[in-house]
Every structure is written in structure tokens, then in C-alpha cells.
Amino acid sequence: MTSPLDSVLIIGFGGPTRPDDVLPFLRRVSQGLGVPEERLIEVAGHYRAVGGRSPYNDLTEKLARALAGWLALAGRPLPVHVGMRNSPPLLAEVIGRMGAAGHRHAAGVILAPHRSEASRDRYVRDVSRALESERAPLQVSYIDPWFEEPGFLEACAARIEEVSGHHRGAWPAILPVIFTAHSIPVMMAERSAYIADLKASCEGVARLLGVSDWEIAYQSRSGDGRTPWLGPDITEALAARAASGTREVVVEAIGFLSDHVEVLYDLDVEAAHQARSLGLTLRRAACVNDHPGFVAALGRGVLKLTLEVSAP
């Protein structure tokens, strides 16, 4: 018999919280991907340029507190735990503590909106490995994909409104929106729902805002340079916009949930520098972070799973 849900496990990528942790972290996440050491050293410089550490863990803990508060107000209080794939608090340690505390069935919340091997399958695999290694008497069931959940779309649209100064129903036709997501190898994308999920999210946000001129670009490419990856890169998209006479763009990293290093450097440093050189005004929307709409989207996913698990 399946146990009722008694906890929530937020599963994140993780990030280095001290300058000394940056290179070891990068070596861990790139293991087996053919990334040369000189590239890792270059990326370590990105961390130095934005403060020497990643805000990812802090932002994820803030999201966890908001989700716990939402569930309590919804009448279904559950303890919310955070486990990371690549940095403390590591999944195995967190799952071990959850089992020792008496938890038997957790709602798994993967912090990746669009499904691919890199953004979902590896998370599920790492949870399974952690459960096995800890021999934890814990079951993890996952909430449904939420890339089209109204609260998530609303949060994305609100972030764009905040940075642009324009609002739904009165969006200027001359102002395009470029949505970005993490590039992945083309072959990986072809065997997953990644592009379809991403397109559905962007279409939903554009529809809310009334934006007719929008496109998807990619960022943060890594790995073997001989392997074809999804494009165009955000730098290519900006260059094309400038060449067509565009003078202002809004960029939203819809494939990223928090303002961590890949967003802070790739967009706020590199893309912003290029935009200035092209004579473009670039307005970068904040990620959803702990926006109430996004918190509600995750909360509704947990409540739905709670009902499904308890159904006879």
C-alpha cells in the first residue's frame, strides 16, 4: 500500500557558495562531458565577475520556505526539504535525514521546467541512486510537469512587465521579447520534449502579454565544441535584431528559475555588453525566483499529487 505524502523534496542543481568551491564544483558537473580544463578556468572567472559564489542555494532555500508557507495556508502543511545534485546539501544526505526523521513518502519537485535528459532524467536518476545508497525507507513521487501551469506563466509574464514598464493588452508592437533557455546537444533535444515544452511556455507567456514578436534563443552552451547544440545563441539573436533595425529588446531566461550565475553572467554581463556595442537597449527580466504565482504553481502540483496518492 502506498503511504500518504508526508513531505516535499525540492531537487535542485546546486551551486558553489564559496570562491574555493567554484572549480571543484565545475569539475564535478562537467565530469565525463569532455569539457577542457581551460574552459572550466574560464567559467570560474564568470563566478568572480558576479561575486565569487553562486546565489542558487540561497534562492532555492527561499523558494522552499515560500512553498512551505503556501502549503500551510492551503491547509496541507508539509515539511519542505532541499537536496542538491552537485553541492551541499547533497541529495543523499538530505534523503538520509528525511528517512531517519520518519518520512516515508515525499513529493518530488524538480527545479527544471522543460523536460530533457539533462533537465529531468538525471535528477530522477540521482534521487534513485541516493535512495539506494542511503537505504532510506522513503518513496519519492514526482509532481506533474508544470511548464504550462498558469501560475508559472503568470510569474514569467509579470517579470517581463516589471522590467519593461509595459503591460498586457497594451504591448508595443515594436518591442520584441527574446526568451532564452539552456542550450543542449541537438541529439539530446531530438529524443526529448525539451523544445516542445519550451515553445509551449513561451507561447503561453506571449499570449498573456499580447506579444506578437517573440523568439527563442539559447545560452550557456558547454561541452564538446564538435557536437551540434541548439541555437541560435542569444548573442546571435541580438546581432540579428540589431541588423534588422531593432533598438530595444526584452530578454527573459524562461528556462532558468532563479537569478544564478548563468543568468547573471551570460545575460547581465556578456549579452548586455554585446547589446551596448550594437546600440541595443536590453531589458532583462528577472527569473521567477519565489514569485507568488510560481510558488502557487508548485503548491498546486503538490496538492494534486497528494490527492492522487490518497485515491483508492
C-alpha positions as CSV (number, residue, x, y, z in Angstrom):
1,M,0.0,0.0,0.0
2,T,1.3,3.5,-0.9
3,S,2.0,5.7,2.1
4,P,0.3,9.2,2.0
5,L,2.6,12.1,1.2
6,D,4.3,13.4,4.4
7,S,7.0,15.7,3.0
8,V,8.3,17.6,0.0
9,L,11.7,17.2,-1.6
10,I,12.9,20.1,-3.8
11,I,15.6,18.8,-6.1
12,G,18.0,21.4,-7.4
13,F,21.2,21.6,-9.4
14,G,23.2,23.3,-6.7
15,G,26.0,25.9,-6.8
16,P,29.2,26.8,-5.1
17,T,28.8,29.0,-2.1
18,R,32.4,30.0,-1.6
19,P,35.2,31.0,-4.0
20,D,37.3,28.0,-3.1
21,D,34.4,25.7,-4.1
22,V,34.0,27.0,-7.6
23,L,36.5,24.9,-9.6
24,P,35.7,21.7,-7.7
25,F,32.0,22.3,-8.4
26,L,32.7,22.9,-12.1
27,R,34.8,19.7,-12.3
28,R,32.0,17.7,-10.7
29,V,29.3,18.9,-13.0
30,S,31.4,18.5,-16.2
31,Q,32.8,15.1,-15.4
32,G,32.5,12.9,-18.4
33,L,31.3,15.7,-20.7
34,G,34.7,16.4,-22.4
35,V,35.0,20.0,-21.1
36,P,38.6,21.0,-21.2
37,E,40.2,22.4,-18.0
38,E,40.9,25.7,-19.6
39,R,37.2,26.2,-20.2
40,L,36.5,25.4,-16.6
41,I,39.0,28.0,-15.5
42,E,37.3,30.5,-17.9
43,V,33.9,29.8,-16.4
44,A,35.4,30.2,-12.9
45,G,36.1,33.7,-13.9
46,H,32.4,34.2,-14.5
47,Y,31.8,33.5,-10.9
48,R,34.4,36.0,-9.8
49,A,32.8,38.6,-12.1
50,V,29.4,38.3,-10.2
51,G,30.7,38.0,-6.6
52,G,32.7,34.8,-6.4
53,R,29.9,32.5,-5.5
54,S,26.5,31.2,-6.7
55,P,23.2,32.6,-5.2
56,Y,21.5,29.4,-6.4
57,N,21.3,27.6,-3.0
58,D,20.1,30.7,-1.1
59,L,17.4,31.4,-3.7
60,T,16.3,27.8,-3.6
61,E,16.0,27.8,0.2
62,K,14.0,31.0,-0.1
63,L,11.7,29.2,-2.5
64,A,11.4,26.2,-0.2
65,R,10.3,28.5,2.7
66,A,7.7,30.1,0.4
67,L,6.3,26.8,-0.7
68,A,6.1,25.5,2.9
69,G,4.1,28.7,3.8
70,W,1.8,28.3,0.8
71,L,1.0,24.7,1.7
72,A,0.3,25.6,5.3
73,L,-2.1,28.3,4.2
74,A,-3.7,25.8,1.8
75,G,-4.5,23.6,4.7
76,R,-1.9,20.9,3.8
77,P,1.2,21.7,5.8
78,L,4.2,19.6,4.9
79,P,7.9,19.9,5.7
80,V,9.8,21.0,2.6
81,H,13.4,19.8,2.2
82,V,16.0,20.8,-0.3
83,G,18.5,18.4,-1.9
84,M,21.1,19.3,-4.5
85,R,22.7,17.2,-7.2
86,N,26.1,18.9,-7.2
87,S,26.7,20.8,-4.0
88,P,25.7,20.6,-0.3
89,P,23.1,19.9,0.9
90,L,23.6,16.8,-1.3
91,L,20.6,14.6,-2.2
92,A,22.0,11.5,-0.4
93,E,22.5,13.4,2.9
94,V,19.1,15.0,2.7
95,I,17.3,11.8,1.8
96,G,19.1,10.0,4.6
97,R,18.0,12.6,7.1
98,M,14.4,12.5,5.8
99,G,14.3,8.7,6.3
100,A,15.8,9.0,9.8
101,A,13.1,11.6,10.7
102,G,10.4,9.2,9.8
103,H,9.3,10.5,6.4
104,R,8.1,7.7,4.1
105,H,6.7,9.4,1.0
106,A,7.9,12.7,-0.5
107,A,6.5,14.8,-3.3
108,G,9.5,15.4,-5.6
109,V,9.8,18.8,-7.1
110,I,12.4,19.1,-9.8
111,L,13.6,22.6,-10.4
112,A,13.7,22.4,-14.2
113,P,10.7,23.5,-16.2
114,H,11.4,21.8,-19.5
115,R,12.0,18.1,-19.9
116,S,15.2,16.6,-21.3
117,E,17.8,14.1,-20.2
118,A,19.8,16.9,-18.6
119,S,17.0,18.7,-17.0
120,R,14.8,15.9,-15.7
121,D,16.1,12.3,-16.3
122,R,19.4,12.9,-14.5
123,Y,17.5,14.4,-11.5
124,V,15.3,11.3,-11.2
125,R,18.3,9.0,-11.6
126,D,20.3,10.8,-8.9
127,V,17.3,10.6,-6.5
128,S,17.1,6.8,-7.2
129,R,20.8,6.5,-6.5
130,A,20.6,8.4,-3.3
131,L,17.7,6.3,-2.1
132,E,19.6,3.2,-2.8
133,S,22.9,4.4,-1.3
134,E,21.2,5.5,1.9
135,R,18.8,2.5,2.0
136,A,16.2,5.1,3.1
137,P,12.7,3.8,3.7
138,L,11.5,6.7,1.6
139,Q,9.4,6.8,-1.6
140,V,9.6,9.8,-3.9
141,S,6.7,10.6,-6.3
142,Y,7.1,13.5,-8.7
143,I,4.6,16.3,-9.4
144,D,3.4,16.7,-13.0
145,P,5.5,18.8,-15.4
146,W,4.4,22.4,-14.9
147,F,5.8,24.3,-17.9
148,E,2.3,25.3,-18.9
149,E,0.9,25.7,-15.4
150,P,-1.0,29.1,-15.2
151,G,0.9,30.3,-12.1
152,F,4.3,29.7,-13.8
153,L,3.2,31.5,-16.9
154,E,1.8,34.4,-14.9
155,A,5.0,34.7,-12.9
156,C,7.0,34.9,-16.1
157,A,4.7,37.5,-17.7
158,A,4.8,39.6,-14.5
159,R,8.6,39.6,-14.5
160,I,8.5,40.9,-18.1
161,E,6.0,43.6,-17.2
162,E,8.2,44.7,-14.3
163,V,11.3,45.2,-16.3
164,S,9.7,46.6,-19.5
165,G,7.2,49.1,-17.9
166,H,4.6,47.8,-20.4
167,H,1.6,45.7,-19.5
168,R,-0.6,43.1,-21.1
169,G,-3.2,44.4,-23.5
170,A,-1.0,47.4,-24.4
171,W,2.2,45.8,-25.5
172,P,4.0,47.9,-28.2
173,A,4.3,46.1,-31.5
174,I,7.9,47.4,-32.0
175,L,9.2,45.8,-28.7
176,P,10.2,42.1,-29.2
177,V,10.8,39.6,-26.5
178,I,13.6,37.0,-26.6
179,F,13.1,34.0,-24.4
180,T,16.3,32.1,-23.5
181,A,16.9,28.6,-22.2
182,H,20.0,26.5,-21.6
183,S,21.3,25.1,-24.9
184,I,21.6,21.3,-25.0
185,P,23.0,19.0,-27.7
186,V,20.7,18.7,-30.7
187,M,20.6,14.9,-30.4
188,M,19.5,15.1,-26.8
189,A,16.8,17.6,-27.8
190,E,15.6,15.4,-30.6
191,R,14.9,12.5,-28.2
192,S,13.1,14.6,-25.6
193,A,10.2,17.0,-25.2
194,Y,12.6,19.9,-24.4
195,I,11.8,22.1,-27.4
196,A,8.1,21.4,-27.4
197,D,7.9,22.2,-23.7
198,L,9.9,25.4,-24.1
199,K,7.8,26.6,-27.0
200,A,4.6,25.9,-25.1
201,S,5.8,28.1,-22.2
202,C,6.9,30.9,-24.4
203,E,3.6,30.8,-26.4
204,G,1.7,30.9,-23.1
205,V,3.6,33.9,-21.8
206,A,3.4,35.8,-25.1
207,R,-0.4,35.1,-25.2
208,L,-0.8,36.6,-21.7
209,L,1.1,39.7,-22.6
210,G,-0.2,40.1,-26.2
211,V,3.3,39.9,-27.6
212,S,3.3,39.0,-31.3
213,D,7.1,39.4,-32.0
214,W,9.0,36.9,-29.9
215,E,11.6,34.2,-30.4
216,I,13.6,31.6,-28.6
217,A,17.3,31.8,-28.2
218,Y,19.8,29.7,-26.2
219,Q,22.6,30.4,-23.8
220,S,25.2,28.8,-21.6
221,R,26.4,26.2,-24.1
222,S,29.1,23.9,-22.7
223,G,30.7,20.6,-23.6
224,D,32.5,19.3,-26.7
225,G,32.6,22.1,-29.3
226,R,32.4,19.5,-32.1
227,T,28.9,18.5,-31.0
228,P,26.0,20.4,-32.5
229,W,24.0,22.3,-29.9
230,L,20.7,24.1,-30.0
231,G,20.8,27.6,-31.4
232,P,20.7,30.5,-32.1
233,D,22.8,31.7,-29.2
234,I,21.5,34.8,-27.5
235,T,24.4,36.7,-29.0
236,E,23.4,35.7,-32.5
237,A,19.8,36.7,-31.8
238,L,20.8,40.1,-30.6
239,A,23.1,40.7,-33.6
240,A,20.2,39.7,-36.0
241,R,17.8,42.0,-34.2
242,A,20.2,45.0,-34.4
243,A,20.9,44.3,-38.0
244,S,17.1,44.5,-38.7
245,G,16.9,47.9,-37.1
246,T,15.6,46.9,-33.7
247,R,16.7,49.3,-30.9
248,E,15.2,47.7,-27.8
249,V,14.6,44.1,-26.7
250,V,13.3,42.4,-23.6
251,V,15.1,39.2,-22.6
252,E,13.6,36.6,-20.3
253,A,15.5,33.5,-19.3
254,I,12.4,31.4,-19.1
255,G,14.4,28.1,-19.0
256,F,16.0,29.3,-15.7
257,L,14.1,29.6,-12.4
258,S,16.4,31.8,-10.4
259,D,18.9,34.6,-11.0
260,H,22.0,32.5,-10.6
261,V,25.4,32.7,-12.3
262,E,24.5,31.5,-15.7
263,V,21.9,34.3,-15.9
264,L,23.9,36.9,-14.1
265,Y,27.0,36.4,-16.3
266,D,25.7,35.2,-19.6
267,L,22.9,37.8,-19.8
268,D,23.8,40.6,-17.5
269,V,27.5,40.7,-18.4
270,E,28.1,39.2,-21.8
271,A,24.8,39.8,-23.6
272,A,24.4,43.2,-22.0
273,H,27.9,44.2,-23.2
274,Q,27.1,43.0,-26.7
275,A,23.8,44.8,-26.8
276,R,25.5,48.1,-25.9
277,S,28.1,47.6,-28.6
278,L,25.2,47.1,-31.1
279,G,23.3,50.1,-29.9
280,L,20.5,47.9,-28.4
281,T,18.8,48.6,-25.2
282,L,18.5,45.2,-23.4
283,R,16.0,44.9,-20.6
284,R,16.5,41.6,-18.8
285,A,13.5,40.3,-16.9
286,A,14.2,38.7,-13.5
287,C,13.7,34.9,-13.3
288,V,10.6,33.7,-11.4
289,N,12.6,33.0,-8.2
290,D,9.9,33.0,-5.4
291,H,7.2,34.9,-7.3
292,P,3.9,34.1,-5.6
293,G,2.5,32.7,-8.9
294,F,5.4,30.3,-9.3
295,V,5.1,29.2,-5.7
296,A,1.4,28.6,-6.2
297,A,2.1,26.6,-9.3
298,L,4.4,24.2,-7.4
299,G,2.0,24.1,-4.5
300,R,-0.9,23.1,-6.7
301,G,1.3,20.4,-8.1
302,V,1.9,19.0,-4.6
303,L,-1.8,19.2,-3.7
304,K,-2.7,17.3,-6.9
305,L,-0.2,14.6,-6.2
306,T,-1.5,14.4,-2.6
307,L,-5.0,13.6,-3.9
308,E,-3.7,11.1,-6.5
309,V,-1.7,9.3,-3.8
310,S,-4.6,9.1,-1.4
311,A,-7.1,8.0,-4.0
312,P,-8.3,4.4,-3.5
